[in-house]
Structure formats: C-alpha cells, structure tokens
Amino acid sequence: MSGDSAALAAALKRFEGLYPEVIHLSLGRVEAALEALGRPQDRLPPVIHVAGTNGKGSTSAFMRAMAEAAGLKVHVFTSPHLVRFNERIRLAGEIVDDDRLIDWLTRTYEATRGKEITHFEATTAAALLAFSEVPADLLILEVGLGGRYDATNVIEQPALCVITPVDFDHKAFLGSDIRKIAGEKAGIIRPGRPVLSAIQRKVCDDVITAEAALQGAPLYKLKAHYIDAMPDHIGLIGEHQRANAALAAMAMQLFGNSTRIPQEAIFEGARTATWPARMQRLKDGPLTARVPGTEVWLDGGHNPHAARAIARHLAKQEGKTVLVSAMLASKDATGFFLPFRSLRPQVFTVPNAPGHRAAEPDELAEAANTAGLDAVACDSLEAGLKAAAETGADRILICGSLYLAGEVLSKNEEEPV
C-alpha cells in the first residue's frame, strides 16, 4: 500500500507541534511514552543497536541481508525515509503497511495525549510497539541522531552495539568537537554488552575504547583483513561499502554466538544487499527520460566523510562526471565539495525537496566555488539535470541530501520496496 494516504498523513501530523521547535536532547519524553504503552522495549527480539555518522543504513542493510540469507526473520528501524514514511519500519522483512502503521500510531497518540514529545520520539515509540507485537529473530535498530540521548537508546540489554565511522554532522545538536561527537555515539554502549566499532580516526577510537572500558563492555574493532575477506562483488557500490559489509560480517559473527549465522549466508548477504540512494544508478523513468543517453546516479551522502567516499569512487571511473546537488542549510556545504577538488566536476545546484530548511542554490553554488569548483545555480531539479546533460558528461551524479534523493526516486517512480 502507498505510504502517502490521507489517513496515514493525518495520523503522523497529530504528532507535530507537541514540542517546542528547539529540541532539548533527552530520553525522558520517550521513556514516559513507552511506560504509557506498557514498555514494549522489554518485549523485543534480540537487538543490534547501530550508531555512527556514516554507513549506518548501509551496514544495517548488509546485516539484514546476511541474517535473512541465514533464514532469520528481521525487523529494521531506519531514518529518515526517502519517499514513504513506512520505509522506516520493516517488519519481518516487509515494509509496514498503512493500516497497521496507523493503528500503532493511534495507540501511541492516545498514550501520549497531553504530554510533550517530539515527532521522532513518538514515531520511534510507535515503531517499538510494532516490533514488540510482530515475531522476529532480530531487530536492527538504527539511531536517528547522536546516540546517548537518541529516542532509540532505551534498550537496556542489546545483543550487540555497532558504531559505524564517526565524523562531523548535525552540528546544531552535536557541536563541532569530534571528541564530544564520538562520546555521544558511544552513549549507546551498555554495561557488559558487546560493542563493535568500525575503523575510526584515533580520537574517536580513544573515546569509544574509554567508554567501553567504563561500562565493562567487551569491545571488538574492525580489522583490515575482514575487509579483504569480503567477496569481490558486493551488493553496494564503492570501496567504502566493502568496509560496511565487513563491519556487518563481524556483527553477524558476534550475534551468531547465540544464533548461528553461517559464513555462506554472510557472503550471500554481502553480495545481495540493497540500499537505495547509495551510488544507485537510476532506471529508465520519467526523470531520467529528460536526459536520454546520459547515466544518472544518486547518492544521499551529505557530509565531508561521505563526499570523500564518493570522490574516491568517481576517481576510478572513466569519462566525465558532473554533479547536481542540494543540501540542507545546516550542512557544511564547502566541506562537502572540497573532496571533489582534484576531479573538478562541474556543479549544478538546485533547491532541496519541499518542506526542509534548504540552502539556497545561489548559496550552495558559492560554497562549491569556495571549494574550487565551477558551479551554476538552477531553479529546479529538472533545470539542473538539463544543464548537466548539456555539458556532454558521461554521467550525472545527484547528491548532497537524502531529502533530495527521496524527491528524485519519487519523480522517477523508483520507490524503495
């Protein structure tokens, strides 16, 4: 069923405006909501809790594919969605349908009536309620923002905590001190529960190591030989995805201490995992039909760490690439464009998806210019694509925003399934 029905939109809209616009990070509100719902967080299947700045979604996708290849039923919670809100809640392998989602949202609204709660906190509570009532073997629970005070951080005994690469992002909430950011991500670590960390910059590794020691949590770290051991061809494109697949493989082995995940399933999952808007080549559709004969790719990466991974991949491709980009106003636009300096792609900046605090195309073009790139501001996605195609480039990469990615997938009729 479509996730944009009027009834579902109304059920979601009821949670708007229940908390002031400036959000104070805290677990108190979501904990109160869960108490009113009967503590569904205590009735979940084993949980793998995933925090980090980059690679959370991809690592979760690899873990899901590996576990499902082993025959397990897997719940997944991710955010944000791209096209439909329903994408955030995958129940035993299937994206939740409207009718059941409306029921869980309605029950959550009734339980929280008169209480202050943010939209994300309320919908996270509804998701945990859903996960508690549908049987599964595993719940992959992705942090929304930060970790320590994220609404998902209510799981007292996770089977495993996973921390993907930590970098700068969400500066309005997490600040610009990388040590403090790492501390927020490490806030998901629970006493005595195992934690797995990606290859991190030293300062982040030190923070995670110290927090694990403080909590008496066994700490495992991704090693390069795990990356080398991944199959030659994996489901997601880019060298950085090999590291995400390897992190997922280690997670499955650790989780497999109680639920056996055979190596064949791990390799099969690495080969078959899918995750939209991560170096995704768009199919023939209404949007790509506007630029016939040109490859159109999509990546939702929106911070310097993601840009470095994208640029490394593009450097290995033959031919000319141009960028069509939009970003939120809160993002480090110049930092995003800097990794592309050696490639010197032309950049066409466009408005972000409606309803978000977007950087204006002129401002974004100026940021690209500051990074040493030639940039032109365009007044629409379609105008940006047309201008990009007129350069004669071999491929167009649309990038810089998951919200833009959602608009692109919707307009090209490629909704995630």
KOLMI-219555 format. One record per residue (C-alpha): residue number from 1; x, y, z. Coordinates in steps of 0.05 Angstrom, whole numbers. Example, Ala and Ser with C-alpha at 12.3 -4.5 7.8 and 13.67 -1.06 7.14 Angstrom:
! residues 2
TORVEX seq      x      y      z
TORVEX   1    246    -90    156
TORVEX   2    273    -21    143
This chain:
! residues 417
TORVEX seq      x      y      z
TORVEX   1      0      0      0
TORVEX   2     22     71    -12
TORVEX   3     51    107     47
TORVEX   4     23    175     28
TORVEX   5    -51    161     42
TORVEX   6    -92    216     73
TORVEX   7   -106    174    135
TORVEX   8    -32    159    147
TORVEX   9    -13    232    135
TORVEX  10    -65    253    187
TORVEX  11    -40    202    237
TORVEX  12     31    228    231
TORVEX  13     11    301    231
TORVEX  14    -20    294    300
TORVEX  15     50    290    330
TORVEX  16     71    356    300
TORVEX  17     74    416    347
TORVEX  18     73    374    411
TORVEX  19    142    400    430
TORVEX  20    177    468    420
TORVEX  21    216    478    356
TORVEX  22    283    479    394
TORVEX  23    292    408    417
TORVEX  24    329    392    482
TORVEX  25    360    324    475
TORVEX  26    333    278    530
TORVEX  27    307    207    540
TORVEX  28    254    228    590
TORVEX  29    199    242    540
TORVEX  30    205    177    501
TORVEX  31    213    136    565
TORVEX  32    148    166    591
TORVEX  33    113    148    526
TORVEX  34    139     77    529
TORVEX  35    116     70    601
TORVEX  36     46     91    579
TORVEX  37     49     38    524
TORVEX  38     68    -17    572
TORVEX  39    144    -17    560
TORVEX  40    146    -51    491
TORVEX  41    222    -43    492
TORVEX  42    223   -101    542
TORVEX  43    187   -148    493
TORVEX  44    232   -142    432
TORVEX  45    271   -195    395
TORVEX  46    347   -191    405
TORVEX  47    370   -121    385
TORVEX  48    431    -97    347
TORVEX  49    435    -23    361
TORVEX  50    471     18    308
TORVEX  51    501     88    317
TORVEX  52    553    128    279
TORVEX  53    556    185    228
TORVEX  54    564    149    162
TORVEX  55    546     79    139
TORVEX  56    491     64    189
TORVEX  57    440     49    135
TORVEX  58    487     10     91
TORVEX  59    515    -31    149
TORVEX  60    444    -45    171
TORVEX  61    425    -66    101
TORVEX  62    484   -114     98
TORVEX  63    466   -143    166
TORVEX  64    394   -153    146
TORVEX  65    414   -187     81
TORVEX  66    463   -233    118
TORVEX  67    413   -252    172
TORVEX  68    357   -264    121
TORVEX  69    404   -307     80
TORVEX  70    412   -350    142
TORVEX  71    336   -357    146
TORVEX  72    323   -307    202
TORVEX  73    263   -260    206
TORVEX  74    290   -190    214
TORVEX  75    258   -124    237
TORVEX  76    293    -60    217
TORVEX  77    284     12    240
TORVEX  78    319     67    200
TORVEX  79    311    141    188
TORVEX  80    299    185    152
TORVEX  81    255    155     98
TORVEX  82    264    172     25
TORVEX  83    195    170     -6
TORVEX  84    146    140     44
TORVEX  85    147    143    120
TORVEX  86    132     68    120
TORVEX  87    204     54     97
TORVEX  88    228     68    168
TORVEX  89    194      6    196
TORVEX  90    208    -61    164
TORVEX  91    172   -118    199
TORVEX  92    200   -189    189
TORVEX  93    226   -167    121
TORVEX  94    167   -126     96
TORVEX  95    156    -51     97
TORVEX  96     98    -37    144
TORVEX  97     30    -26    111
TORVEX  98    -12     35    123
TORVEX  99    -68      2    163
TORVEX 100    -24    -29    216
TORVEX 101     21     32    220
TORVEX 102    -40     78    231
TORVEX 103    -63     32    287
TORVEX 104      5     34    323
TORVEX 105     10    110    313
TORVEX 106    -60    119    340
TORVEX 107    -47     78    402
TORVEX 108     17    118    413
TORVEX 109    -20    183    405
TORVEX 110    -73    162    456
TORVEX 111    -19    140    505
TORVEX 112     19    206    499
TORVEX 113    -41    253    496
TORVEX 114    -25    316    535
TORVEX 115     49    300    541
TORVEX 116    107    337    509
TORVEX 117    141    293    457
TORVEX 118    177    304    391
TORVEX 119    153    275    326
TORVEX 120    213    229    322
TORVEX 121    205    205    394
TORVEX 122    132    190    384
TORVEX 123    142    152    319
TORVEX 124    201    114    350
TORVEX 125    155     93    407
TORVEX 126    103     70    356
TORVEX 127    157     31    319
TORVEX 128    180     -4    383
TORVEX 129    107    -21    397
TORVEX 130    102    -52    327
TORVEX 131    167    -91    335
TORVEX 132    143   -119    402
TORVEX 133     79   -146    372
TORVEX 134    105   -180    309
TORVEX 135    150   -241    319
TORVEX 136    221   -238    291
TORVEX 137    290   -266    306
TORVEX 138    328   -199    305
TORVEX 139    315   -124    308
TORVEX 140    366    -78    275
TORVEX 141    354    -11    308
TORVEX 142    387     50    277
TORVEX 143    400    113    318
TORVEX 144    367    175    289
TORVEX 145    413    230    317
TORVEX 146    474    223    363
TORVEX 147    465    163    408
TORVEX 148    466    178    482
TORVEX 149    400    218    481
TORVEX 150    370    189    418
TORVEX 151    300    162    424
TORVEX 152    324     92    407
TORVEX 153    372     90    466
TORVEX 154    322     56    512
TORVEX 155    346    -15    501
TORVEX 156    377    -39    567
TORVEX 157    406   -105    543
TORVEX 158    422   -102    468
TORVEX 159    452   -165    438
TORVEX 160    505   -121    406
TORVEX 161    521    -47    396
TORVEX 162    553    -26    330
TORVEX 163    587     41    319
TORVEX 164    600     59    246
TORVEX 165    651    113    226
TORVEX 166    644    177    266
TORVEX 167    651    245    234
TORVEX 168    621    315    236
TORVEX 169    546    320    225
TORVEX 170    485    350    259
TORVEX 171    529    406    286
TORVEX 172    468    444    312
TORVEX 173    455    387    362
TORVEX 174    523    352    370
TORVEX 175    571    411    362
TORVEX 176    638    415    327
TORVEX 177    682    378    377
TORVEX 178    696    310    346
TORVEX 179    713    281    415
TORVEX 180    644    302    441
TORVEX 181    610    275    379
TORVEX 182    644    208    389
TORVEX 183    622    209    461
TORVEX 184    550    218    440
TORVEX 185    555    159    392
TORVEX 186    589    117    446
TORVEX 187    530    133    491
TORVEX 188    493     71    464
TORVEX 189    544     25    498
TORVEX 190    512    -14    554
TORVEX 191    544    -46    616
TORVEX 192    572   -114    599
TORVEX 193    543   -116    529
TORVEX 194    588   -127    469
TORVEX 195    604    -69    424
TORVEX 196    635    -69    354
TORVEX 197    669     -8    325
TORVEX 198    687      9    253
TORVEX 199    757     33    236
TORVEX 200    757    103    267
TORVEX 201    802    164    269
TORVEX 202    846    158    331
TORVEX 203    810    210    374
TORVEX 204    743    174    363
TORVEX 205    774    106    374
TORVEX 206    802    131    441
TORVEX 207    734    157    463
TORVEX 208    698     92    444
TORVEX 209    751     50    478
TORVEX 210    747     90    542
TORVEX 211    671     86    544
TORVEX 212    671     11    532
TORVEX 213    721      3    589
TORVEX 214    679     47    635
TORVEX 215    618      4    620
TORVEX 216    655    -62    625
TORVEX 217    632    -76    554
TORVEX 218    673   -125    511
TORVEX 219    700    -83    453
TORVEX 220    714   -111    384
TORVEX 221    744    -70    328
TORVEX 222    740    -80    253
TORVEX 223    807   -101    223
TORVEX 224    831    -92    152
TORVEX 225    834   -166    138
TORVEX 226    758   -171    147
TORVEX 227    751   -121     90
TORVEX 228    799   -160     47
TORVEX 229    759   -223     60
TORVEX 230    694   -195     30
TORVEX 231    671   -224    -37
TORVEX 232    699   -189    -99
TORVEX 233    629   -166   -118
TORVEX 234    583   -139    -64
TORVEX 235    513   -110    -68
TORVEX 236    530    -37    -56
TORVEX 237    579      3    -98
TORVEX 238    642     36    -72
TORVEX 239    704     15    -34
TORVEX 240    674     45     30
TORVEX 241    617     -5     23
TORVEX 242    667    -62     29
TORVEX 243    684    -35     98
TORVEX 244    610    -31    115
TORVEX 245    600   -102     92
TORVEX 246    659   -126    133
TORVEX 247    631    -90    195
TORVEX 248    565   -124    183
TORVEX 249    600   -191    176
TORVEX 250    636   -182    242
TORVEX 251    569   -162    274
TORVEX 252    536   -226    248
TORVEX 253    592   -268    275
TORVEX 254    586   -236    344
TORVEX 255    510   -241    342
TORVEX 256    519   -313    319
TORVEX 257    547   -332    387
TORVEX 258    475   -344    405
TORVEX 259    443   -351    336
TORVEX 260    488   -385    285
TORVEX 261    500   -345    222
TORVEX 262    539   -389    173
TORVEX 263    595   -359    131
TORVEX 264    558   -376     67
TORVEX 265    499   -332     90
TORVEX 266    547   -275    107
TORVEX 267    578   -277     38
TORVEX 268    510   -284      4
TORVEX 269    484   -224     43
TORVEX 270    545   -183     24
TORVEX 271    532   -199    -49
TORVEX 272    457   -186    -49
TORVEX 273    446   -127     -1
TORVEX 274    409    -67    -29
TORVEX 275    402      3      0
TORVEX 276    371     59    -41
TORVEX 277    407    125    -56
TORVEX 278    476     98    -43
TORVEX 279    512    102   -110
TORVEX 280    448     78   -142
TORVEX 281    442     80   -218
TORVEX 282    373    105   -235
TORVEX 283    330     64   -281
TORVEX 284    291     89   -342
TORVEX 285    235    132   -314
TORVEX 286    201    199   -321
TORVEX 287    260    238   -292
TORVEX 288    317    202   -329
TORVEX 289    276    208   -393
TORVEX 290    293    282   -391
TORVEX 291    366    267   -403
TORVEX 292    367    209   -453
TORVEX 293    434    177   -467
TORVEX 294    465    200   -401
TORVEX 295    476    156   -340
TORVEX 296    442    185   -278
TORVEX 297    467    163   -209
TORVEX 298    441    180   -140
TORVEX 299    476    184    -72
TORVEX 300    446    214     -9
TORVEX 301    514    228     24
TORVEX 302    513    297     54
TORVEX 303    576    308     96
TORVEX 304    651    311     84
TORVEX 305    663    238    103
TORVEX 306    610    215     53
TORVEX 307    638    262      0
TORVEX 308    707    233      7
TORVEX 309    679    163     -5
TORVEX 310    640    186    -66
TORVEX 311    700    223    -94
TORVEX 312    745    162    -86
TORVEX 313    695    121   -125
TORVEX 314    688    172   -180
TORVEX 315    763    178   -188
TORVEX 316    764    106   -211
TORVEX 317    711    116   -265
TORVEX 318    725    132   -337
TORVEX 319    695    192   -370
TORVEX 320    667    257   -344
TORVEX 321    620    265   -284
TORVEX 322    580    326   -266
TORVEX 323    543    338   -200
TORVEX 324    472    361   -188
TORVEX 325    468    379   -114
TORVEX 326    423    405    -60
TORVEX 327    435    408     15
TORVEX 328    403    428     80
TORVEX 329    423    497    104
TORVEX 330    453    467    167
TORVEX 331    504    425    130
TORVEX 332    577    440    117
TORVEX 333    570    453     42
TORVEX 334    641    475     29
TORVEX 335    667    416     68
TORVEX 336    624    370     25
TORVEX 337    651    398    -41
TORVEX 338    725    400    -20
TORVEX 339    739    326    -33
TORVEX 340    719    335   -106
TORVEX 341    773    388   -119
TORVEX 342    821    340   -155
TORVEX 343    764    315   -200
TORVEX 344    739    385   -215
TORVEX 345    668    366   -235
TORVEX 346    620    420   -256
TORVEX 347    566    430   -204
TORVEX 348    494    449   -215
TORVEX 349    459    469   -150
TORVEX 350    384    461   -142
TORVEX 351    331    472    -89
TORVEX 352    323    417    -38
TORVEX 353    259    377    -31
TORVEX 354    200    420     -7
TORVEX 355    188    427     67
TORVEX 356    260    427     90
TORVEX 357    308    483    110
TORVEX 358    349    481     48
TORVEX 359    410    520     27
TORVEX 360    391    567    -30
TORVEX 361    420    546    -97
TORVEX 362    460    611   -101
TORVEX 363    490    600    -32
TORVEX 364    506    528    -48
TORVEX 365    539    548   -113
TORVEX 366    581    598    -75
TORVEX 367    603    543    -27
TORVEX 368    623    500    -86
TORVEX 369    662    559   -115
TORVEX 370    697    568    -48
TORVEX 371    718    494    -53
TORVEX 372    749    508   -121
TORVEX 373    693    481   -165
TORVEX 374    655    514   -222
TORVEX 375    583    518   -200
TORVEX 376    518    544   -231
TORVEX 377    454    555   -192
TORVEX 378    390    527   -223
TORVEX 379    318    540   -202
TORVEX 380    294    467   -203
TORVEX 381    318    396   -204
TORVEX 382    295    388   -275
TORVEX 383    333    451   -297
TORVEX 384    395    426   -262
TORVEX 385    391    358   -297
TORVEX 386    380    392   -364
TORVEX 387    441    438   -354
TORVEX 388    483    380   -331
TORVEX 389    465    338   -392
TORVEX 390    482    396   -438
TORVEX 391    555    391   -415
TORVEX 392    561    326   -452
TORVEX 393    582    289   -389
TORVEX 394    583    213   -388
TORVEX 395    545    211   -322
TORVEX 396    506    257   -275
TORVEX 397    511    245   -200
TORVEX 398    454    274   -159
TORVEX 399    480    283    -88
TORVEX 400    482    322    -23
TORVEX 401    416    306     10
TORVEX 402    373    246     29
TORVEX 403    312    291     21
TORVEX 404    332    308    -50
TORVEX 405    344    233    -61
TORVEX 406    273    219    -39
TORVEX 407    246    271    -87
TORVEX 408    288    241   -144
TORVEX 409    264    169   -130
TORVEX 410    192    192   -126
TORVEX 411    195    232   -191
TORVEX 412    229    173   -226
TORVEX 413    178    124   -198
TORVEX 414    230     82   -161
TORVEX 415    201     78    -91
TORVEX 416    241     33    -43
TORVEX 417    210    -35    -31
